Amino acid sequence: MENSEKARPTFEEMIANAALSGGALQSALDFAAYLRENGLAAGGEHGEVAYKGKCACYMHLDGSDQKPGPWTIWSEGGYSGEYDGIPMDARMKEIAWAHVNYCGDCGGSCSPGTQKVIFGKTFDHVCGADMAFHVPDAEALECVKKLLEMRKRAIDGMQ
């Protein structure tokens, strides 16, 4: 490799460089292991986490304590309903709803946000990424894993 080319850091290296410590650091490392064990590849362009070459979610890690840092996971795909075999109990739905990602009028294609139905509840002015989990705790990570199971099922249906 030439000096001008740099190897892309591993997800674990990105976690080590983020402003995470204690339980948040361990949760991020455990999440990295979960991704690998479930066929999800982290570290794509713009933080893309891919499954079978398709975006499953986006993740941002940096050394900043400002949002979206030091660690944020954005959902990808629609979540109007549940998938067979991947039920969302009432608590998981509450967590998803608590993390609805409202449009910040960034000038992107979704500005000023759209109306979306997320697990049976209607929300206005939602960003293109339905949900954003900033430094997710254990319960929020369980919700993210359910969302990723649903996204994988949707991607498998595209194949």
C-alpha positions in Angstrom: 0.0 0.0 0.0 1.3 3.4 -0.9 1.8 6.1 1.8 -1.0 8.1 0.2 -3.4 5.2 0.7 -4.7 4.5 4.2 -6.4 1.4 5.3 -9.9 2.0 6.5 -10.0 1.6 10.3 -11.9 -1.4 11.7 -15.1 -0.8 13.5 -13.3 -1.6 16.8 -10.6 1.0 16.0 -13.3 3.5 15.3 -14.9 2.7 18.6 -11.5 3.1 20.4 -11.1 6.6 18.8 -14.7 7.7 19.8 -15.4 9.5 23.1 -16.8 6.4 24.7 -16.0 4.9 28.1 -17.3 2.5 30.6 -20.6 0.8 29.8 -21.0 2.8 26.5 -17.6 1.6 25.3 -18.4 -2.1 26.1 -21.9 -1.8 24.5 -20.3 -0.5 21.3 -17.8 -3.3 21.3 -20.5 -5.9 21.9 -22.6 -4.3 19.1 -19.6 -4.7 16.8 -19.5 -8.4 17.7 -23.2 -8.7 17.1 -22.9 -7.1 13.6 -20.1 -9.5 12.6 -22.0 -12.5 13.9 -25.1 -11.5 12.0 -23.5 -10.9 8.6 -23.5 -7.1 8.8 -20.5 -5.2 7.7 -19.8 -1.9 9.5 -17.6 0.9 8.3 -19.0 1.6 4.8 -19.0 5.0 3.2 -20.9 7.6 5.3 -21.1 5.1 8.2 -23.2 2.6 6.2 -23.7 -0.9 7.8 -24.4 -3.3 5.0 -26.1 -6.6 4.7 -25.6 -8.5 1.4 -24.4 -5.2 -0.2 -27.5 -3.2 0.8 -27.7 -0.6 3.6 -29.1 -2.0 6.8 -28.5 1.2 8.9 -26.1 4.0 9.3 -23.7 4.5 12.2 -21.6 7.5 13.2 -18.6 7.2 15.6 -16.3 10.1 16.3 -14.4 11.6 19.2 -16.9 14.4 19.7 -19.4 14.7 22.6 -21.6 16.8 20.3 -24.6 15.2 18.5 -24.5 13.1 16.5 -21.3 11.9 18.3 -19.8 10.1 19.9 -22.0 7.2 18.7 -25.3 7.3 16.8 -27.2 4.7 14.9 -29.8 5.7 12.3 -32.4 3.3 11.0 -32.7 2.5 7.3 -35.9 1.3 5.7 -39.6 1.7 6.5 -41.1 0.5 9.8 -44.8 0.9 9.3 -45.4 -2.6 10.6 -43.9 -5.7 12.0 -42.4 -8.6 10.1 -43.6 -12.2 10.7 -41.4 -13.9 13.2 -40.0 -10.6 14.5 -42.6 -9.2 16.9 -42.2 -5.8 18.5 -43.7 -5.9 22.0 -45.1 -2.7 23.5 -41.9 -1.7 25.2 -39.8 -2.1 22.0 -42.4 0.1 20.1 -42.1 2.8 22.9 -38.4 2.8 22.5 -38.6 3.1 18.7 -41.1 6.0 19.1 -38.9 7.7 21.6 -36.1 7.7 19.0 -38.1 9.1 16.0 -35.7 11.2 14.0 -37.4 14.6 13.3 -36.2 16.6 10.3 -33.7 19.3 11.2 -34.2 21.0 7.8 -30.7 20.2 6.7 -31.6 20.8 3.0 -31.5 17.1 2.2 -34.1 15.4 0.0 -36.4 14.8 3.0 -36.6 18.4 4.2 -38.8 19.5 5.8 -39.6 15.9 6.7 -42.5 13.7 5.9 -45.4 12.0 7.7 -44.5 8.4 8.5 -46.3 5.6 10.3 -43.9 3.7 12.6 -45.3 0.6 14.2 -48.9 1.9 13.9 -48.3 5.4 15.2 -48.2 8.5 12.9 -45.4 11.1 13.2 -45.0 14.3 11.2 -41.8 15.9 9.9 -39.7 12.7 10.1 -36.3 12.6 8.6 -35.3 10.1 5.8 -33.8 7.9 8.6 -36.9 7.1 10.7 -35.1 6.7 14.0 -31.8 7.9 15.5 -30.3 6.3 18.6 -27.7 8.6 20.2 -25.3 6.6 22.5 -27.8 3.8 22.9 -28.2 2.1 26.2 -28.8 -1.7 26.4 -32.5 -1.5 26.0 -32.2 0.8 22.9 -29.6 -1.6 21.4 -32.1 -4.4 21.7 -34.6 -2.3 19.8 -31.9 -1.6 17.1 -31.2 -5.3 16.8 -34.9 -5.9 16.2 -34.9 -3.2 13.5 -31.8 -4.8 11.9 -33.6 -8.2 11.9 -36.5 -6.6 10.1 -34.2 -4.8 7.7 -32.3 -8.0 6.9 -35.7 -9.7 6.2 -36.6 -6.9 3.8 -33.3 -7.1 2.1 -33.6 -10.9 1.7 -37.0 -10.2 0.1 -35.3 -8.0 -2.5 -32.9 -10.7 -3.6 
